Amino acid sequence: TKAWTVGCALLGTAALSQFPEFAQQYRQHLAGGMGELQEVVGQFDEDARRQGLTRDSALDALKNSNEPLPRERGQSMAIVIDRYNALVDQWSNLNRSQPVFYPFHILQNPDPKILSGTWEIFKPAVPLVAEGAVWGGIGAFFGVVLGRIPVMGLRRRRKRKKELALEASIQSDN
């Protein structure tokens, strides 16, 4: 049973220590996505400025065009800008928190595309940072707790068998 408990603790450690590793890889993808969208939004802002327009007035001009292409371009650009702002907000929220809490922040409001992309290429690793140790410790604790459940059930069955055998022995002696 000790080997079982140690195995469960190691399994829990390995599993939960991946949370900060996944968060780190997500942050890297988030930064890359932000960088790419910043280029697009920056170019749009520059185009608007050259025409003497603000971002909002340029979007309005496109969305209110009589032509379908500029109208659709205005709608798609508004979506790009909204997504860029959401990524910037998430980046800011992550950077205001401690690294050990990154997994919680990411799970609260993940960007679906970044989350999916990160998961597709995620490679488990042993994080050699404090937050990896914290999450690994939490995983070890839960691994031990969950691993003890079947052991306790087995012990109860053995104890009950012994009790029944003792009762049967006492009854047969009488």
C-alpha positions, -999 to 999 in steps of 0.1 A, spaced: 0 0 0 29 24 5 41 18 -30 6 25 -42 4 57 -22 38 69 -35 28 60 -71 -5 80 -67 15 110 -52 39 109 -81 11 107 -107 -7 136 -90 26 156 -90 32 149 -126 -3 158 -136 -8 190 -118 27 203 -124 17 205 -160 -7 234 -152 20 260 -150 37 246 -180 5 248 -201 0 283 -188 35 293 -199 29 279 -234 -5 296 -235 11 329 -226 37 325 -254 9 319 -279 -11 348 -264 19 371 -269 23 359 -305 -13 364 -313 -13 399 -297 18 408 -318 2 397 -350 -31 415 -344 -12 446 -332 4 447 -367 -30 445 -384 -47 470 -360 -17 494 -362 -18 493 -400 -56 501 -400 -50 530 -375 -22 543 -398 -45 541 -429 -73 559 -410 -48 586 -398 -36 592 -433 -72 598 -443 -77 622 -414 -99 597 -395 -99 581 -361 -102 544 -358 -139 546 -349 -147 570 -377 -129 548 -402 -148 518 -390 -181 537 -392 -172 548 -428 -165 512 -438 -196 497 -421 -219 524 -435 -206 521 -471 -231 514 -499 -207 488 -513 -207 453 -498 -169 448 -497 -161 478 -476 -191 471 -454 -180 436 -447 -144 447 -443 -155 472 -417 -174 444 -398 -144 420 -399 -120 448 -389 -142 456 -359 -141 419 -349 -102 419 -352 -100 450 -331 -123 436 -304 -103 404 -303 -70 423 -301 -84 444 -272 -95 411 -254 -60 396 -258 -44 428 -245 -68 427 -215 -60 391 -208 -23 397 -211 -26 426 -186 -46 405 -162 -21 377 -163 8 400 -158 -8 416 -127 -11 382 -110 15 358 -96 27 330 -120 12 304 -97 -23 318 -105 -19 319 -143 -38 286 -148 -68 301 -130 -67 333 -150 -64 314 -182 -93 291 -174 -116 321 -164 -117 336 -199 -95 318 -224 -92 329 -260 -107 298 -278 -82 300 -307 -52 304 -285 -64 277 -261 -70 252 -289 -37 260 -306 -18 257 -274 -35 223 -266 -28 210 -301 10 214 -297 13 211 -259 43 191 -248 44 180 -212 75 191 -193 89 192 -158 87 229 -148 117 238 -127 101 269 -113 84 277 -80 49 275 -94 56 240 -108 66 229 -73 35 244 -58 12 228 -83 32 195 -81 27 196 -43 -10 201 -47 -11 172 -71 9 150 -47 -16 158 -20 -46 150 -41 -29 119 -55 -23 106 -20 -59 114 -9 -75 98 -40 -50 69 -39 -60 61 -3 -97 56 -11 -93 22 -27 -67 12 0 -91 21 27 -119 1 10 -96 -29 8 -86 -26 45 -123 -24 55 -131 -55 35 -101 -74 51 -112 -61 86 -148 -72 79 -136 -107 68 -116 -110 99 -145 -100 120 -168 -124 103 -142 -152 107 -139 -144 144 -177 -144 148 -179 -177 130 -151 -191 152 -169 -180 184 -202 -194 172 -186 -228 163 -169 -229 198 -203 -225 215 
